[in-house]
């Protein structure tokens, strides 16, 4: 999957929308919260409630996944989109990130399916 395909998949999620909070940096949001940081060679995703949970993916794909700079301690990983991780697993990781962010939104601001 490339960046365009990832963004397209992200935007199929209920309530998802594209934003560019910093010039040249595209993200996918639900409500006012980011659930995917999209880049040309990687995507930043919430992969666990804690760093320890997110490290499970790092252990499985040590050459394709790393803790995200600055927010890694909160369970965010940077995931390579170079083919090392199968497309169906990337979609599953996006689903996990989206669900984690939606669960933190106030019930009144959660999208309905």
Secondary structure, DSSP 4 states (H G I P E B T S, - for coil): --HHHHHHHHTTSTTEEEEEEETTEEEEEETTEEEEEE-SSEEEEE--SSHHHHHHHHHH-TTTEEEPTTTGGGTEEEEE-SSSS-HHHHHHHHHHHHHHHHHHS-GGGSPP-
